[in-house]
């Protein structure tokens, strides 16, 4: 009887361990997915910042300013 109880307890513990391992694996995959998404978002952010910096470095096209110069020259 005691052996049966021990074997039953062992089987229950093994089932719990399998469940916990499956949960851990799922959480690891979720973490990897989140990390990949965050890496992509950071890359997008860096690309956006670089694009904005390039736009700021270019001289602005100011049609109003050009019109003012034309009026001032006349």
ABEGO torsion letter per residue (X at the ends): XAAAAAAAAAAAAAAAAAAAAAAAAAAAAAAAAAAAAAAAAAAAAAAAAAAAAAAAABBBBBAAAAAAAAAAAX
